[in-house]
Amino acid sequence: MLFFVIAGGVGFLIYYVLSNFLYYVLSVPEVPSALSSMIVSIFPTYYLQRRFTFRSDVSARGSLPKYLALQAVNAVVIGVATHLCKSLNAPQAVNFAIAGFMGVGVSFFVQKKFIFKGR
């Protein structure tokens, strides 16, 4: 679990810093900032999860499409959550954090049981 948190933390850091940069510095709207940042974070996080968290021998050919499908679901969750969080009237940085954390538990379970199973 520690490696999942570290690998996921690296992915979250990429997502969080980039989404805030796009929104606050480049004035990109909330949802495109969140979704594009999430997409950028997918491949480094996949590599870290596969190699270090789950130490999986499952081929990339077998695991990457499943991981991408999971991330597509997470992108929908993050996009909807980012849109809905606007009604909280909190700083967008807080909304990005809320949206980013929403998929963590489900992501761990899905990766462990279906994507990198066997460990």
C-alpha positions, 0 to 999 in steps of 0.5 A: 500500500505504501508504494501505491500511495507513493506512485499515486502521489507522484501521479497526483502531484503531476495532475495537481500542479499542472491543473493549477498551472493551466487554470491559474497561470494560463487561464484554461477553464476548470474542466479542461485543466483537470482532464488534460492534467489527468491525461498527462499523469497517466503514463508515469503513474502506470509505469510506477504502479506496474513496476513498483507497487504491484511488481507485475509480470503482466505484459503491458499489452495485457495491462495497459488497455485495462489501465487506460479504461480505468483512467477513462472512467476516472477522467469522467469522475474527475471531470464531473466532480470538478464541474460540480465542485464549482458550486462549493465556491471554494478556491479551484485548487481545493476543488481540484484536490477533491476531484483528484482524491475521489478515484483513489480507493476504487483505483487501488482495488481495480488495479490490484484485482483486475489489472495487475492481479497476481500480487 
